């Protein structure tokens, strides 16, 4: 595999995370502004996600966002990655830079949120033992860090309650077939104003085993969601993502067809073998009767073979 192929096959978790957190906070979407991969400078320094509360006094009654102030810096790590101490300090530096160069933004307006699916044991130990911070799990999967001048939370997404954080909890690479079915059902409920195509794209690619076990009806529904979704779908299609996904599904469909064909072929072969056996048995009986000098017309009546076939057997004998 070339480097280009590896880059093409790399799962795009961050666009899926953006859609997941938008769906988690969809009750407040009219009051929040999501700036994905926000560029800090002309150089490649960018924040994974910046969430801005447009009404500064808005109170968000959602476990993952109760910490939010006006400007909220979010760092996301995919299931294939982990949150390190260096990542922590990098994001802290980005937050300080953002406040320093953005007019109207003060450090007192900022919060930091780190999201990963694994338990961040090493980072939590560092914050407690080396930095002297206090870490408290305020609700399942959400760790509040105090002792810094910025409000900080670390979210362990796999530990979030599914009934409250379905989208973030499901953004993983070890889903069961039943979970994928639930994603399909919930995805059908989302309107065009709530894009979900990138989310479904990465979920399918990361959970190929579960996807192969999903009924054809669910696969068709996934296609409908991807094709009927909003603006992001059209953008992705221009980049070839949807086309590539369709081709993958087409290849999978061909493979399934081949497998079904093989099974049908075995059955057809069995039937053909039985029929061939019958014909061979008739021919053997005809030869025996010819050896006994039975008239060809009588042999044809007994064996149900065509007279021409019996004559050809007689010529051989």
Secondary structure as the mmCIF struct_conf table of DSSP 4:
data_model
#
loop_
_struct_conf.conf_type_id
_struct_conf.id
_struct_conf.beg_label_comp_id
_struct_conf.beg_label_asym_id
_struct_conf.beg_label_seq_id
_struct_conf.end_label_comp_id
_struct_conf.end_label_asym_id
_struct_conf.end_label_seq_id
HELX_RH_AL_P HELX_RH_AL_P1 UNK A 3 UNK A 9
BEND BEND1 UNK A 10 UNK A 10
HELX_RH_AL_P HELX_RH_AL_P2 UNK A 13 UNK A 24
TURN_TY1_P TURN_TY1_P1 UNK A 25 UNK A 25
HELX_RH_3T_P HELX_RH_3T_P1 UNK A 26 UNK A 31
STRN STRN1 UNK A 32 UNK A 39
BEND BEND2 UNK A 40 UNK A 44
STRN STRN2 UNK A 46 UNK A 53
BEND BEND3 UNK A 54 UNK A 55
TURN_TY1_P TURN_TY1_P2 UNK A 56 UNK A 57
BEND BEND4 UNK A 62 UNK A 62
TURN_TY1_P TURN_TY1_P3 UNK A 63 UNK A 67
BEND BEND5 UNK A 70 UNK A 70
STRN STRN3 UNK A 71 UNK A 76
TURN_TY1_P TURN_TY1_P4 UNK A 79 UNK A 80
BEND BEND6 UNK A 81 UNK A 81
HELX_RH_AL_P HELX_RH_AL_P3 UNK A 85 UNK A 101
BEND BEND7 UNK A 102 UNK A 102
TURN_TY1_P TURN_TY1_P5 UNK A 103 UNK A 104
HELX_RH_3T_P HELX_RH_3T_P2 UNK A 107 UNK A 109
STRN STRN4 UNK A 110 UNK A 116
BEND BEND8 UNK A 117 UNK A 118
HELX_RH_AL_P HELX_RH_AL_P4 UNK A 121 UNK A 125
HELX_RH_PI_P HELX_RH_PI_P1 UNK A 126 UNK A 130
BEND BEND9 UNK A 131 UNK A 131
STRN STRN5 UNK A 134 UNK A 139
TURN_TY1_P TURN_TY1_P6 UNK A 140 UNK A 141
STRN STRN6 UNK A 142 UNK A 146
BEND BEND10 UNK A 147 UNK A 150
STRN STRN7 UNK A 151 UNK A 156
HELX_RH_3T_P HELX_RH_3T_P3 UNK A 157 UNK A 159
BEND BEND11 UNK A 160 UNK A 160
TURN_TY1_P TURN_TY1_P7 UNK A 162 UNK A 164
HELX_RH_AL_P HELX_RH_AL_P5 UNK A 166 UNK A 169
TURN_TY1_P TURN_TY1_P8 UNK A 170 UNK A 170
BEND BEND12 UNK A 172 UNK A 173
HELX_RH_AL_P HELX_RH_AL_P6 UNK A 177 UNK A 189
TURN_TY1_P TURN_TY1_P9 UNK A 192 UNK A 193
BEND BEND13 UNK A 194 UNK A 194
HELX_RH_AL_P HELX_RH_AL_P7 UNK A 197 UNK A 206
TURN_TY1_P TURN_TY1_P10 UNK A 207 UNK A 207
HELX_RH_AL_P HELX_RH_AL_P8 UNK A 208 UNK A 213
BEND BEND14 UNK A 214 UNK A 214
HELX_RH_AL_P HELX_RH_AL_P9 UNK A 216 UNK A 228
HELX_RH_AL_P HELX_RH_AL_P10 UNK A 231 UNK A 239
TURN_TY1_P TURN_TY1_P11 UNK A 240 UNK A 240
HELX_RH_AL_P HELX_RH_AL_P11 UNK A 241 UNK A 291
TURN_TY1_P TURN_TY1_P12 UNK A 292 UNK A 293
HELX_RH_AL_P HELX_RH_AL_P12 UNK A 296 UNK A 303
HELX_RH_AL_P HELX_RH_AL_P13 UNK A 307 UNK A 316
#
